[in-house]
C-alpha cells in the first residue's frame, strides 16, 4: 500500500476500534470521542486552554445533530486538525 492508502486504512481502523466500544458500531458517542481524543491525540487536549474549548470542539463535530460522531464527521475533524498542523508548521 502507498503511504496515503496506509493513512486511510489507519483512520478507518482507529474509528472502528473506538466506535465498537459501546452503542452503535458506526458512530462514536461523546464518551467514545473523548476516549479517542485522549488516547490518539493527547497533545490536542493538553494544548487546550480550558475544558470548555474541548467541549465546544466535540459539540461542533456533530453536524447532523444526532449527539454522535459518524465516520464522515470524524474525517472532517482529522482533516481540520491536519490543516491546522500544516499551517502551523509552514509558518515557522
VEXFITOR-956486 format. One record per atom (N, C-alpha, C): y, x, z; residue number from 1; atom name. Coordinates in nm, 3 decimals, decimal comma. Example, Ala and Ser with C-alpha at 12.3 -4.5 7.8 and 13.67 -1.06 7.14 Angstrom:
# residues 2
SITE     north      east        up   pos   site
SITE    -0,569     1,319     0,780     1      N
SITE    -0,450     1,230     0,780     1     CA
SITE    -0,330     1,320     0,780     1      C
SITE    -0,225     1,285     0,708     2      N
SITE    -0,106     1,367     0,714     2     CA
SITE     0,003     1,290     0,787     2      C
***
This chain:
# residues 92
SITE     north      east        up   pos   site
SITE    -0,119     0,084     0,000     1      N
SITE     0,000     0,000     0,000     1     CA
SITE     0,125     0,088     0,000     1      C
SITE     0,231     0,037    -0,059     2      N
SITE     0,358     0,108    -0,057     2     CA
SITE     0,421     0,094     0,083     2      C
SITE     0,527     0,169     0,108     3      N
SITE     0,594     0,159     0,237     3     CA
SITE     0,650     0,019     0,260     3      C
SITE     0,707    -0,041     0,155     4      N
SITE     0,764    -0,175     0,169     4     CA
SITE     0,654    -0,278     0,193     4      C
SITE     0,543    -0,267     0,122     5      N
SITE     0,430    -0,358     0,145     5     CA
SITE     0,377    -0,344     0,287     5      C
SITE     0,371    -0,222     0,335     6      N
SITE     0,326    -0,197     0,473     6     CA
SITE     0,422    -0,260     0,573     6      C
SITE     0,552    -0,243     0,548     7      N
SITE     0,653    -0,302     0,637     7     CA
SITE     0,639    -0,455     0,640     7      C
SITE     0,617    -0,515     0,524     8      N
SITE     0,600    -0,660     0,517     8     CA
SITE     0,475    -0,704     0,594     8      C
SITE     0,368    -0,631     0,579     9      N
SITE     0,243    -0,664     0,649     9     CA
SITE     0,262    -0,653     0,801     9      C
SITE     0,338    -0,553     0,844    10      N
SITE     0,364    -0,536     0,987    10     CA
SITE     0,448    -0,653     1,040    10      C
SITE     0,548    -0,696     0,963    11      N
SITE     0,628    -0,812     1,004    11     CA
SITE     0,541    -0,936     1,023    11      C
SITE     0,453    -0,959     0,927    12      N
SITE     0,364    -1,076     0,934    12     CA
SITE     0,271    -1,066     1,054    12      C
SITE     0,211    -0,950     1,072    13      N
SITE     0,117    -0,930     1,184    13     CA
SITE     0,188    -0,944     1,318    13      C
SITE     0,307    -0,888     1,329    14      N
SITE     0,382    -0,896     1,454    14     CA
SITE     0,415    -1,041     1,488    14      C
SITE     0,466    -1,114     1,390    15      N
SITE     0,498    -1,255     1,412    15     CA
SITE     0,374    -1,332     1,453    15      C
SITE     0,265    -1,316     1,379    16      N
SITE     0,142    -1,389     1,407    16     CA
SITE     0,086    -1,356     1,545    16      C
SITE     0,098    -1,230     1,587    17      N
SITE     0,048    -1,189     1,718    17     CA
SITE     0,120    -1,264     1,830    17      C
SITE     0,252    -1,271     1,823    18      N
SITE     0,328    -1,338     1,928    18     CA
SITE     0,322    -1,489     1,916    18      C
SITE     0,313    -1,542     1,795    19      N
SITE     0,304    -1,688     1,776    19     CA
SITE     0,171    -1,741     1,828    19      C
SITE     0,070    -1,658     1,833    20      N
SITE    -0,062    -1,701     1,879    20     CA
SITE    -0,070    -1,715     2,031    20      C
SITE     0,037    -1,675     2,101    21      N
SITE     0,035    -1,675     2,247    21     CA
SITE     0,012    -1,812     2,309    21      C
SITE     0,088    -1,910     2,268    22      N
SITE     0,076    -2,045     2,323    22     CA
SITE     0,139    -2,143     2,225    22      C
SITE     0,105    -2,268     2,236    23      N
SITE     0,164    -2,369     2,148    23     CA
SITE     0,123    -2,354     2,003    23      C
SITE     0,217    -2,385     1,914    24      N
SITE     0,190    -2,378     1,770    24     CA
SITE     0,167    -2,234     1,726    24      C
SITE     0,074    -2,216     1,634    25      N
SITE     0,040    -2,082     1,586    25     CA
SITE     0,130    -2,035     1,471    25      C
SITE     0,215    -2,125     1,420    26      N
SITE     0,302    -2,088     1,308    26     CA
SITE     0,449    -2,081     1,349    26      C
SITE     0,474    -2,080     1,480    27      N
SITE     0,611    -2,066     1,527    27     CA
SITE     0,612    -2,005     1,667    27      C
SITE     0,729    -1,956     1,705    28      N
SITE     0,748    -1,894     1,836    28     CA
SITE     0,831    -1,987     1,923    28      C
SITE     0,785    -2,012     2,046    29      N
SITE     0,870    -2,086     2,138    29     CA
SITE     0,965    -1,986     2,204    29      C
SITE     1,054    -2,035     2,290    30      N
SITE     1,155    -1,948     2,349    30     CA
SITE     1,091    -1,833     2,428    30      C
SITE     0,986    -1,862     2,502    31      N
SITE     0,917    -1,759     2,581    31     CA
SITE     0,856    -1,653     2,491    31      C
SITE     0,793    -1,697     2,381    32      N
SITE     0,731    -1,603     2,287    32     CA
SITE     0,836    -1,516     2,219    32      C
SITE     0,950    -1,575     2,183    33      N
SITE     1,057    -1,497     2,120    33     CA
SITE     1,107    -1,391     2,218    33      C
SITE     1,127    -1,431     2,342    34      N
SITE     1,176    -1,336     2,442    34     CA
SITE     1,076    -1,223     2,463    34      C
SITE     0,948    -1,255     2,470    35      N
SITE     0,844    -1,153     2,485    35     CA
SITE     0,844    -1,058     2,366    35      C
SITE     0,853    -1,115     2,245    36      N
SITE     0,857    -1,032     2,124    36     CA
SITE     0,975    -0,936     2,129    36      C
SITE     1,093    -0,987     2,162    37      N
SITE     1,211    -0,901     2,168    37     CA
SITE     1,197    -0,793     2,275    37      C
SITE     1,144    -0,830     2,391    38      N
SITE     1,127    -0,732     2,499    38     CA
SITE     1,030    -0,621     2,461    38      C
SITE     0,922    -0,658     2,391    39      N
SITE     0,818    -0,560     2,356    39     CA
SITE     0,849    -0,483     2,229    39      C
SITE     0,902    -0,551     2,128    40      N
SITE     0,918    -0,491     1,996    40     CA
SITE     1,059    -0,438     1,970    40      C
SITE     1,159    -0,492     2,039    41      N
SITE     1,298    -0,449     2,019    41     CA
SITE     1,366    -0,427     2,154    41      C
SITE     1,308    -0,343     2,240    42      N
SITE     1,365    -0,327     2,374    42     CA
SITE     1,508    -0,273     2,371    42      C
SITE     1,541    -0,192     2,273    43      N
SITE     1,677    -0,138     2,262    43     CA
SITE     1,780    -0,247     2,238    43      C
SITE     1,742    -0,352     2,168    44      N
SITE     1,833    -0,464     2,142    44     CA
SITE     1,872    -0,531     2,273    44      C
SITE     1,775    -0,558     2,358    45      N
SITE     1,805    -0,624     2,484    45     CA
SITE     1,883    -0,534     2,577    45      C
SITE     1,852    -0,406     2,578    46      N
SITE     1,925    -0,312     2,663    46     CA
SITE     2,070    -0,297     2,618    46      C
SITE     2,093    -0,306     2,487    47      N
SITE     2,227    -0,289     2,432    47     CA
SITE     2,315    -0,413     2,454    47      C
SITE     2,251    -0,527     2,482    48      N
SITE     2,327    -0,650     2,503    48     CA
SITE     2,415    -0,635     2,627    48      C
SITE     2,537    -0,676     2,613    49      N
SITE     2,632    -0,664     2,724    49     CA
SITE     2,602    -0,763     2,836    49      C
SITE     2,545    -0,877     2,799    50      N
SITE     2,506    -0,973     2,902    50     CA
SITE     2,397    -1,066     2,849    50      C
SITE     2,330    -1,133     2,940    51      N
SITE     2,219    -1,220     2,902    51     CA
SITE     2,266    -1,337     2,817    51      C
SITE     2,390    -1,379     2,834    52      N
SITE     2,444    -1,488     2,754    52     CA
SITE     2,443    -1,457     2,605    52      C
SITE     2,468    -1,330     2,571    53      N
SITE     2,465    -1,289     2,431    53     CA
SITE     2,323    -1,302     2,375    53      C
SITE     2,225    -1,264     2,455    54      N
SITE     2,085    -1,273     2,411    54     CA
SITE     2,047    -1,420     2,392    54      C
SITE     2,085    -1,506     2,488    55      N
SITE     2,056    -1,648     2,476    55     CA
SITE     2,122    -1,709     2,352    55      C
SITE     2,244    -1,667     2,324    56      N
SITE     2,316    -1,716     2,205    56     CA
SITE     2,242    -1,673     2,078    56      C
SITE     2,194    -1,549     2,075    57      N
SITE     2,116    -1,499     1,962    57     CA
SITE     1,992    -1,584     1,942    57      C
SITE     1,920    -1,610     2,050    58      N
SITE     1,797    -1,688     2,041    58     CA
SITE     1,825    -1,830     1,993    58      C
SITE     1,931    -1,891     2,044    59      N
SITE     1,967    -2,026     2,001    59     CA
SITE     2,005    -2,028     1,854    59      C
SITE     2,073    -1,923     1,809    60      N
SITE     2,116    -1,915     1,671    60     CA
SITE     2,003    -1,897     1,571    60      C
SITE     1,888    -1,855     1,619    61      N
SITE     1,773    -1,836     1,530    61     CA
SITE     1,712    -1,967     1,485    61      C
SITE     1,725    -2,068     1,565    62      N
SITE     1,659    -2,196     1,539    62     CA
SITE     1,742    -2,280     1,442    62      C
SITE     1,736    -2,245     1,316    63      N
SITE     1,820    -2,309     1,214    63     CA
SITE     1,790    -2,458     1,196    63      C
SITE     1,663    -2,497     1,211    64      N
SITE     1,628    -2,637     1,187    64     CA
SITE     1,630    -2,722     1,313    64      C
SITE     1,665    -2,664     1,428    65      N
SITE     1,683    -2,740     1,550    65     CA
SITE     1,556    -2,791     1,616    65      C
SITE     1,441    -2,730     1,588    66      N
SITE     1,316    -2,778     1,648    66     CA
SITE     1,280    -2,704     1,777    66      C
SITE     1,371    -2,623     1,828    67      N
SITE     1,352    -2,547     1,953    67     CA
SITE     1,244    -2,440     1,941    67      C
SITE     1,210    -2,404     1,819    68      N
SITE     1,114    -2,297     1,795    68     CA
SITE     1,164    -2,212     1,679    68      C
SITE     1,109    -2,091     1,667    69      N
SITE     1,146    -2,000     1,559    69     CA
SITE     1,025    -1,986     1,467    69      C
SITE     1,040    -2,034     1,343    70      N
SITE     0,930    -2,019     1,247    70     CA
SITE     0,943    -1,884     1,176    70      C
SITE     0,850    -1,856     1,087    71      N
SITE     0,848    -1,724     1,023    71     CA
SITE     0,975    -1,698     0,943    71      C
SITE     1,024    -1,799     0,871    72      N
SITE     1,147    -1,780     0,792    72     CA
SITE     1,265    -1,745     0,882    72      C
SITE     1,275    -1,812     0,995    73      N
SITE     1,383    -1,783     1,089    73     CA
SITE     1,368    -1,644     1,149    73      C
SITE     1,244    -1,604     1,176    74      N
SITE     1,216    -1,470     1,228    74     CA
SITE     1,257    -1,362     1,127    74      C
SITE     1,227    -1,385     1,000    75      N
SITE     1,262    -1,288     0,896    75     CA
SITE     1,415    -1,274     0,885    75      C
SITE     1,487    -1,383     0,902    76      N
SITE     1,634    -1,377     0,900    76     CA
SITE     1,683    -1,288     1,014    76      C
SITE     1,624    -1,301     1,131    77      N
SITE     1,661    -1,216     1,245    77     CA
SITE     1,637    -1,069     1,212    77      C
SITE     1,519    -1,039     1,161    78      N
SITE     1,485    -0,899     1,129    78     CA
SITE     1,579    -0,845     1,022    78      C
SITE     1,607    -0,925     0,920    79      N
SITE     1,698    -0,882     0,814    79     CA
SITE     1,839    -0,857     0,868    79      C
SITE     1,888    -0,947     0,953    80      N
SITE     2,022    -0,930     1,009    80     CA
SITE     2,029    -0,805     1,096    80      C
SITE     1,927    -0,782     1,178    81      N
SITE     1,925    -0,662     1,262    81     CA
SITE     1,915    -0,535     1,177    81      C
SITE     1,838    -0,542     1,071    82      N
SITE     1,824    -0,428     0,981    82     CA
SITE     1,958    -0,395     0,915    82      C
SITE     2,028    -0,498     0,871    83      N
SITE     2,161    -0,477     0,812    83     CA
SITE     2,257    -0,417     0,913    83      C
SITE     2,255    -0,468     1,035    84      N
SITE     2,343    -0,417     1,140    84     CA
SITE     2,313    -0,270     1,168    84      C
SITE     2,185    -0,235     1,174    85      N
SITE     2,147    -0,095     1,198    85     CA
SITE     2,188    -0,007     1,081    85      C
SITE     2,171    -0,057     0,960    86      N
SITE     2,207     0,019     0,841    86     CA
SITE     2,357     0,044     0,838    86      C
SITE     2,435    -0,060     0,866    87      N
SITE     2,581    -0,044     0,869    87     CA
SITE     2,623     0,056     0,975    87      C
SITE     2,561     0,051     1,090    88      N
SITE     2,596     0,142     1,200    88     CA
SITE     2,561     0,286     1,162    88      C
SITE     2,447     0,305     1,101    89      N
SITE     2,404     0,440     1,061    89     CA
SITE     2,494     0,497     0,952    89      C
SITE     2,536     0,413     0,859    90      N
SITE     2,618     0,460     0,747    90     CA
SITE     2,761     0,490     0,787    90      C
SITE     2,808     0,431     0,897    91      N
SITE     2,948     0,450     0,939    91     CA
SITE     2,968     0,574     1,025    91      C
SITE     2,861     0,640     1,062    92      N
SITE     2,872     0,759     1,147    92     CA
SITE     2,926     0,876     1,070    92      C
***
